Amino acid sequence: MIELRDVSKIYQVGEERVHALDHANLHVRPHEFVSIIGPSGSGKSTLMNIIGCLDIADAGEYLLDGTPIEAYSENELAEVRNRKIGFVFQSFNLIPKLSAEENVELPLIYQRVRKAERQERVREALEHVGLANRAKHLPTELSGGQQQRVAIARALVTKPSLILADEPTGNLDSKTSREILDMFRELHERGNTIVLITHDNDIARQAKRVVHILDGRLTEVTL
């Protein structure tokens, strides 16, 4: 599903050139659960942005489902992000003025899904994360764990083939973190491909494969 070949990303910081990714190589097969672990500044976020088609590499090749990303137009990349990839972020990224169900519905509106189908899929997604009874609540009326569950429902509602989770437990207490990780394991057992980015060894070990990133370079970790 995901194949990175000698991918590099360089940022100019003042007079210094920083290699956020340095000839990085990675493959993720369909239905795998892979964690990518590294300290702050190691290149994790840059890697996620490239895998998620939010940014483009300066060198190397990225193939998603066998197609080089360079072959897509901007509009096609937006379509890929909306249909193939579900994003879960540390900060939840919910819209404060929208209810839980409205936040989950938003990607389907972008896809121009009919209202009746939108409502059914939103209901199913919220039921799946155990929040059907909180559908009308605003993010400020939900706990951190509940907000992250809404974010997961939003990622699932488009039925993506890939879920990208960037430090999904970073703002949560240990009990809620375990609940969210249980949810990712369940999603994996249902057939979702998951790439989870973290700085925490215990969280990384929840995945079936662990890849370490340091100074923009990737290495496999033996569990």
C-alpha positions as CSV (number, residue, x, y, z in Angstrom):
1,M,0.0,0.0,0.0
2,I,2.7,2.5,1.0
3,E,6.2,2.5,-0.4
4,L,8.8,5.2,0.1
5,R,12.0,4.9,-1.9
6,D,14.9,7.1,-0.8
7,V,12.6,9.9,0.2
8,S,14.2,13.2,1.3
9,K,12.8,16.4,2.6
10,I,15.0,19.4,3.3
11,Y,14.1,22.6,5.1
12,Q,16.1,25.8,5.0
13,V,16.4,27.2,8.6
14,G,18.3,30.4,8.3
15,E,21.6,29.5,6.6
16,E,21.3,25.8,7.6
17,R,19.8,23.1,5.5
18,V,17.9,20.6,7.8
19,H,17.2,17.1,6.5
20,A,13.9,16.3,8.0
21,L,13.9,13.1,6.0
22,D,17.2,11.7,4.7
23,H,16.8,8.9,2.0
24,A,14.0,7.3,4.0
25,N,12.7,3.9,2.9
26,L,9.5,2.4,4.1
27,H,6.9,-0.2,3.0
28,V,3.6,-0.8,4.6
29,R,1.4,-3.7,3.3
30,P,-2.4,-3.6,3.2
31,H,-4.0,-4.4,6.6
32,E,-0.7,-3.9,8.6
33,F,-0.5,-2.1,11.9
34,V,2.8,-0.2,11.9
35,S,4.1,2.3,14.5
36,I,6.8,4.8,13.8
37,I,8.7,6.0,16.9
38,G,11.2,8.7,17.4
39,P,12.1,11.7,19.6
40,S,11.0,15.3,18.9
41,G,12.6,16.7,15.8
42,S,13.4,13.2,14.4
43,G,11.2,13.7,11.3
44,K,8.0,12.0,12.4
45,S,5.6,14.8,11.5
46,T,7.3,15.4,8.1
47,L,7.0,11.7,7.4
48,M,3.3,11.7,8.3
49,N,2.7,14.7,6.1
50,I,4.3,13.0,3.1
51,I,2.5,9.7,3.7
52,G,-0.8,11.6,4.1
53,C,-0.2,13.6,0.9
54,L,-0.2,16.8,2.9
55,D,3.4,17.6,1.6
56,I,5.6,16.5,-1.2
57,A,9.1,15.1,-0.9
58,D,12.1,17.0,-2.4
59,A,13.7,13.8,-3.7
60,G,12.9,10.1,-3.9
61,E,9.6,8.4,-4.8
62,Y,6.4,7.7,-2.9
63,L,3.9,5.2,-4.2
64,L,0.5,4.9,-2.7
65,D,-1.4,1.7,-3.9
66,G,1.2,1.4,-6.6
67,T,0.8,4.9,-8.1
68,P,3.5,7.5,-7.7
69,I,2.2,10.5,-5.9
70,E,3.9,12.8,-8.4
71,A,1.4,11.5,-11.0
72,Y,-1.5,13.2,-9.2
73,S,-2.7,16.7,-9.7
74,E,-3.5,18.9,-6.7
75,N,-7.2,18.2,-7.0
76,E,-6.5,14.4,-7.3
77,L,-4.3,14.6,-4.2
78,A,-7.2,16.3,-2.3
79,E,-9.4,13.4,-3.4
80,V,-6.9,10.9,-2.2
81,R,-6.7,12.6,1.2
82,N,-10.5,12.7,1.5
83,R,-11.3,9.1,0.3
84,K,-8.3,6.9,1.0
85,I,-6.8,8.3,4.2
86,G,-8.3,8.9,7.6
87,F,-6.4,11.3,9.9
88,V,-6.3,11.2,13.7
89,F,-4.3,14.0,15.4
90,Q,-3.0,14.6,18.9
91,S,-5.0,17.8,19.2
92,F,-8.2,16.2,17.9
93,N,-8.7,19.1,15.3
94,L,-12.5,19.2,15.9
95,I,-14.4,22.4,14.9
96,P,-15.6,23.9,18.2
97,K,-18.9,25.3,16.9
98,L,-20.0,21.9,15.4
99,S,-21.5,19.1,17.4
100,A,-19.9,15.6,17.4
101,E,-22.1,14.4,14.6
102,E,-21.5,17.5,12.5
103,N,-17.7,17.1,12.9
104,V,-18.0,13.5,11.8
105,E,-20.3,14.4,8.9
106,L,-17.9,17.1,7.4
107,P,-15.7,14.8,5.2
108,L,-18.9,13.3,3.7
109,I,-20.2,16.8,2.8
110,Y,-16.9,17.3,1.0
111,Q,-17.5,14.1,-0.8
112,R,-21.0,15.3,-1.8
113,V,-22.6,12.2,-0.2
114,R,-26.4,12.4,-0.1
115,K,-27.9,13.6,3.2
116,A,-29.7,10.3,4.1
117,E,-26.5,8.3,3.5
118,R,-24.5,10.8,5.5
119,Q,-26.8,10.6,8.5
120,E,-26.6,6.7,8.4
121,R,-22.8,6.6,8.1
122,V,-22.4,9.2,10.9
123,R,-24.7,7.3,13.2
124,E,-22.7,4.0,12.5
125,A,-19.4,5.7,13.0
126,L,-20.4,7.3,16.4
127,E,-21.9,4.0,17.5
128,H,-18.7,2.2,16.6
129,V,-16.7,4.5,19.0
130,G,-19.4,4.3,21.7
131,L,-20.6,7.9,21.4
132,A,-24.0,7.6,19.8
133,N,-25.5,9.2,23.0
134,R,-23.2,12.2,22.7
135,A,-23.9,13.0,19.0
136,K,-25.4,16.5,19.7
137,H,-22.7,17.6,22.1
138,L,-20.1,20.2,21.2
139,P,-16.4,19.4,21.7
140,T,-16.2,21.6,24.8
141,E,-18.9,19.4,26.4
142,L,-16.8,16.2,25.9
143,S,-13.8,14.9,27.7
144,G,-10.5,14.6,25.9
145,G,-11.0,10.9,25.4
146,Q,-14.5,11.5,24.0
147,Q,-13.1,14.2,21.6
148,Q,-10.5,11.7,20.4
149,R,-13.2,9.1,19.8
150,V,-15.1,11.7,17.7
151,A,-11.9,12.3,15.7
152,I,-11.6,8.6,15.1
153,A,-15.2,8.4,14.0
154,R,-14.5,11.3,11.6
155,A,-11.5,9.3,10.3
156,L,-13.6,6.2,9.8
157,V,-16.8,7.7,8.3
158,T,-15.3,7.9,4.8
159,K,-14.3,4.2,5.0
160,P,-10.6,4.9,4.2
161,S,-8.1,2.2,3.4
162,L,-5.4,3.8,5.5
163,I,-5.6,5.5,9.0
164,L,-2.8,7.8,10.0
165,A,-2.6,8.5,13.7
166,D,-0.2,11.2,14.9
167,E,0.5,11.0,18.7
168,P,-3.2,10.1,19.2
169,T,-2.8,9.6,22.9
170,G,-0.5,12.6,23.5
171,N,-3.2,14.7,25.3
172,L,-4.8,11.9,27.2
173,D,-4.4,10.3,30.6
174,S,-3.1,6.7,30.8
175,K,-6.5,5.0,31.3
176,T,-8.0,6.9,28.3
177,S,-4.9,6.2,26.3
178,R,-5.3,2.5,26.8
179,E,-8.9,2.7,25.7
180,I,-7.9,4.6,22.5
181,L,-5.2,2.0,21.7
182,D,-7.7,-0.8,22.2
183,M,-9.8,0.9,19.6
184,F,-6.9,1.0,17.1
185,R,-6.2,-2.7,17.7
186,E,-9.9,-3.4,17.1
187,L,-9.8,-1.4,13.9
188,H,-6.7,-3.3,12.8
189,E,-8.5,-6.6,13.4
190,R,-11.4,-5.4,11.3
191,G,-8.9,-5.0,8.4
192,N,-7.8,-1.3,8.5
193,T,-4.2,-0.4,7.6
194,I,-2.9,1.7,10.5
195,V,0.3,3.8,10.7
196,L,0.7,5.2,14.3
197,I,3.3,7.9,15.0
198,T,4.5,8.2,18.6
199,H,7.5,9.0,20.8
200,D,6.4,6.5,23.4
201,N,8.0,3.0,23.4
202,D,5.0,1.4,25.2
203,I,2.6,2.8,22.7
204,A,4.8,1.8,19.7
205,R,4.8,-1.8,20.9
206,Q,1.1,-2.0,20.5
207,A,1.7,-2.3,16.7
208,K,2.7,-5.5,14.9
209,R,5.7,-3.7,13.4
210,V,7.9,-0.9,14.8
211,V,10.0,1.4,12.7
212,H,12.4,3.8,14.4
213,I,13.1,7.3,13.0
214,L,16.1,9.4,13.9
215,D,17.6,12.3,12.0
216,G,15.3,11.6,9.1
217,R,16.4,8.0,8.7
218,L,14.2,4.9,9.2
219,T,15.2,1.5,10.7
220,E,13.1,-1.5,11.6
221,V,12.9,-2.5,15.2
222,T,12.8,-6.1,16.3
223,L,10.2,-6.6,19.0
